[in-house]
Amino acid sequence: MGIDIRPDLVAEVRAIAERAGRLILEVYDGDFAIEHKDDASPVTEADRRAEALILGALRGEIGLGLPIVAEEEVAAGRMPQVGAAPFWLVDPLDGTKEFINRRGEFTVNIALIEGGAPILGVVHAPAIPVTYWGSRHGAFVARGDAVQPIRCRPMPQKGIVAVASRSHRTPETDAYLARYDIAEAISSGSSIKFCLVAEARADLYPRTGRTMEWDTAAGDAVVRFAGGSVTDLDDRPLRYGKPGFANPHFVVRGAPAA
């Protein structure tokens, strides 16, 4: 029997992400030190404080007793073993480079995985501010007190709006986009790129650089429950709980063509 994704569970996870976002803004609005992890990626006090809040809340408030795979925990060598059983994936501050450069395009990502697929995901961008979430109850966006359902638009044959990474765009990404009739290319940071597709503001987001599962799972949930898809380059749905938690290259697309 799978996990019952109740509306109140969705609301609780959204509230946790938004609390972490408020904590991140406290750091963002002041002076902060920048460190580098073993893989040379940057990390700040905001990453660590937000992750501590999220882990404590998932364990103490949600109470499902599930393993949690979180970016800074993994960087510190604490990587739980997971398989097909449910687990959480957490990126407390996706888009650290955007955070450091004070561009505002950074997010808090919390996802619940079951059977290798996301069944709940919340993406919160505290500096914008906006929150997206997806589950079997649908996909939604909240700006202030205004909550609206969102839906991917059908993928057009021409005049495609594409979105690409602001900080990690590669020649391989440009080569992939060259296959399509692109009318507009949007640059954005963090998992907001998934949400632009989910919200029908973009049609296509290819990513050919290195990413980890915690970078994508929450945005993947928003897109999937908005009617789009997140697949590898062979059109297989992205899977979660893989050894090492690294993703293949992937493509986010809107709804199938009408």
Summary of the structure (lengths in Angstrom):
residues: 258
radius of gyration: 17.0
end to end distance: 34.7
largest distance: 49.9
contacts: 902
relative contact order: 0.15
helix: 31%
strand: 31%
